[in-house]
Amino acid sequence: MTHIPAVPGPGLAEHLRDKGAAMRDAARRRPKSSDWDEEVGAVCVADDATGVRKVRVGDWSFIGDGGPDIGGFGLGPTSPDLFCAVVSTCLTHTILCVAALEDLPLDRVEVRVKARNNDARFFGVPTEAPAVPYDLTAEVELRGPASPQALADLLATADARCPMLRLVRSEHSVDVRLSRDPHGPA
């Protein structure tokens, strides 16, 4: 697993106590499903000689790029890399939420997501490989004072509840349409 240094101060178990209290309080304040409806989104712009994809999500910005074989410069993660990142952060957060609500102390959660990817068809190269990232695996490390069975149960619950895993495992339609140019003719 990857070693990411711990932040000094209170540990994850303390955070989970605060998170559980905050989540229970929010559930009391917002008791109806409609209280939780929200629109989320991101914007991606490519507009310079690098072709780099500038992504804006709320107050955060980052870039995506490809490697030289696909005309990129390797200045940021690829879209399949970002996909793995989205799944890993969502599963990590789901584990934290379930642990917080079940008062299960944890000292560390690490989720490593990998997928196979094959871009051959972009180059007109025949392939039998799926047209999407495939063979997705998530390796999860959970550390804490809980029993091995409690940790296995936590992971099973998080696996079933993780929104991004549920999305990947299901079919949803996406409405893709051409936007009117706000600076061009109406």
VENRABEL-V602137 format. One record per helix or strand of 2 or more residues. SS is the DSSP state (alpha for helix, beta for strand). FROM is the first residue (numbers start at 1). LEN is the number of residues. Records with the same first field share a line. If there is no record, write none. Layout:
SS = FROM-LEN + FROM-LEN
This chain:
alpha = 12-18 + 33-4 + 68-3 + 79-23 + 120-4 + 148-14 + 163-6
beta = 43-3 + 53-5 + 60-5 + 108-9 + 134-10
